[in-house]
Amino acid sequence: MSSAEAAPGAGWSLRRRLLIRLLIVVSLLWAANALLVLVSARSTTIEDLDDNLRRAATLLLGFADHEYAESASLKGIAESEGLQRGEFLYQIWSDGGQLLLRSAEAPETLLGDAGPGYSDIDHGGERWRLYDVWNADHTLHLLFAEPQHQRRSILMELTLSLLLPMLLALPALGLLLWGALDRGLQPAREAADSLAQRADDDFDSIPLHRFPDELRALVRAFNALLHRLARALRNERQFAEDVAHELRTPLAAIRLQAQLIERAPDAAAAQHALGRLLSGVDRTTRLVDQLLTLARLDPEREADQDQQTFSLARIVDETVGEFESTLRQRSQQIVLAVSTGPVHSSPHAVYVVLRNLLDNALRHSPAGGIVHLSAQHLDAELSLAVSDQGPGIPATQRGQVLERFVRLDSGGSGSGLGLFIVRRIAEALGGRIDIDEVLPTGARVTVRWPLRPGGD
């Protein structure tokens, strides 16, 4: 990792990074293509030069063959001014090994002994390309050579003529790629500008049609984040409103009882006011606890993230254990019917549902009453049911008690949030909540939701 990448807050340009990588790939392809073109062009040029050398040698040998056939000498060719001034070497030998003709710079010994065809020789501190050939009746032997520096010059000119346009085209290609990337990233810049101009409470999704396929996954994730932020903000505002609304009355009642204690004419009146004060504190504590539960409740988290395999009996035992003090004080008891074996669901959801159902049932049951709790998992469904011995819930009001802050007993100690919290959890997990009548008196609340794959 580079220091620039490791430094906190250090930025980097996607456009620059893409451009550099594209230029590296293009440059490698360009280099490979240029190499292939050069190798092919040089090979073709060398073949053409060899062919020219062969034709020149064949032409000279033809003249020599004609001259030698007529005069048995090569005096006419030797006096040719063009041959004397040429930048090449040549020798013409008879079949008997006699040197009949040579250029001014050619030695009197054989230029090469590699045999007929092409070969490379050294002469006068320079490299030469030699062509060795005999005439048709095998009476004349020609060795014809040209300097390699001429070939190198031609090949260098060829290389420059091929590479120079490619080298000039590479910067132009870089500018074109830069412009293409800049235009391709324009939707992202426009979206960023649009987001920068949004109001603080604007959580509308960014339209996907403005983005290429490669960026749509990122935009979808960002839209999901906006959705979660909007939901969190709504929950926060609702929680603040709920707290302000629900705590106003119990706090006023606590203040009133404190004033009554302060003004009590005797100890009995003060003790009575103190008892009502403690009752108000308990009710306020329970209300705050349920408000905090509601504020922390995230239905999507319960449905998708908090899934694991756990023991249903263990969760039931831990939840019932929280009510031991209440059971002793009111001489109440809880009768359990719990399935054994592990289940795969949200243990937090099971705990919150059971705690609220038990709290509701124990508060509405009389002292010495019995509350029945059933926790079963059958046919890939989890069923949690709690029944009490209270006054029951009229059929016409069973839908109302599942709403926020709805209490049938206006003077009771409930907050009107317990069954609402249970309903939200059940719905988040794809389940339902039912309220039935228990004879001779009481109500049964049953919550069911499907179990996730992974449990037994």
C-alpha positions, 0 to 999 in steps of 0.5 A, a space after each residue: 500500500 502506498 503512502 498516499 493510499 494509507 494516509 487518512 483523508 488522502 484522495 485519488 482520482 478514478 479517472 486518472 487511475 483508469 486512464 493510467 491502466 488503459 494507457 499501460 494496456 494500450 502501450 503494451 498492445 502498441 509495443 507488441 503490434 509495433 514489434 510484429 510490424 517491424 519484424 515483418 517489414 524488416 524481413 520483407 525489406 531484407 528479402 527485397 534487398 537480397 532480390 535486388 542483389 541477385 538481379 544485379 549479379 544476374 545482370 552482370 553475369 549475363 553481360 560477362 557470359 555474352 562477352 566471354 562467349 564472343 571474345 574469350 575475355 571480359 575486357 569490355 566489361 572491365 572498361 565500363 565506367 559504371 562498374 568501376 564507380 559502383 559501391 560494391 565488390 565483384 569477382 568473376 572466375 573461370 571454371 579453371 579457377 582463373 580470376 578474369 575480372 574484379 572490382 577495384 576494391 575486391 581482393 585477388 582471392 575468393 571473396 567467400 567460399 560458402 557456395 552458391 547463394 547468399 552469405 555474409 562476409 567481412 572485408 576491409 573492416 566492414 560487413 558485406 552481403 555476398 551472392 555467389 552464382 555460376 552461369 548456365 554452362 558452369 564456365 563463369 563463377 560470379 561473386 557479387 557483394 554490397 556493403 551492409 551499411 547501405 542495408 542498415 541505413 535503409 532499415 533505419 529509415 524504414 523503422 523511423 517511418 513506421 515508429 514515428 507515426 505510432 509514437 505521435 499517435 500515443 499522446 493523441 490516444 491518451 487525450 482521447 481516452 481522457 476525454 472519453 473517461 471524463 464524459 463517461 463519468 459525467 453522470 456521477 459528477 451530476 449526481 454528486 452536484 445534485 446531492 450537494 444541493 439537496 435539503 437536509 431532509 430530502 432522502 429521495 432515491 437517485 434515479 438509476 436510469 442516469 447511470 451505466 450498468 457498472 455504477 448501478 450497484 453502487 447507486 442501489 446501495 446508496 439508495 438503500 442507505 438513504 432509505 435506512 437514514 430516512 427510517 432512522 430519522 423518522 424513528 428518532 423523531 417519533 421517539 422524541 414525540 412519544 417521550 414528550 407525550 407519554 412522560 408528561 403525565 406520569 412526571 406531573 403525577 410524580 410531582 403532585 405526589 411529592 407535593 402532597 408528601 411535603 404538605 401532608 398533615 400527618 404520617 398516614 397521609 404522607 405514607 399514602 402519598 409516598 406509596 402512590 409516588 413509588 407506584 408512579 415511579 414504577 410506571 414511569 420506569 416501565 414506560 421508559 423501558 418500553 420506549 427504549 425498546 421501541 426506539 432500539 427496535 429495527 424490524 429489518 434487523 430482526 428479519 434479516 440480520 439477527 438470525 441464528 440457531 439457539 435453544 428455545 427453552 433457554 430463552 424462555 427460562 432467561 425471560 421468566 427469570 426476570 419476573 421472579 420478584 414480581 411472582 413472589 410479591 403477587 404470589 403468581 406463577 407461570 406454567 410453561 409448555 416449551 418445545 425442546 431442541 434448537 430453532 433457527 430464528 431471531 433470539 432477540 425477537 423471541 426474548 422481546 416478545 415473551 417479555 412484553 407478553 408476560 409483563 402484560 399478562 402478569 399485570 392484568 392477572 389478579 394476585 395469586 393468578 396463573 399465567 400460561 406460557 407456550 413456546 412451540 415450533 411445529 411445521 417450520 413455524 414458531 408459536 409463542 402464546 401467553 394467556 392470563 386470568 385478567 378481565 379479557 379483551 372485548 372482541 371489538 377492541 382487540 385490533 385497537 390494543 395492537 396500536 401505539 399507546 392504546 390502553 383499555 384501562 386508562 388508570 392502569 399501570 400499562 404504557 400501551 406499547 407492549 402489544 404494539 412492539 410485539 405486533 411490529 416484531 411479528 410483522 417484520 418476521 412475516 408472522 401474525 398476532 392473534 388475541 383470543 378469549 380464555 374461559 371463564 376469564 382472561 385473554 390469550 395472545 398468540 404470536 406466530 412466524 415462520 422459522 428460517 432454514 438452518 435450524 432443526 
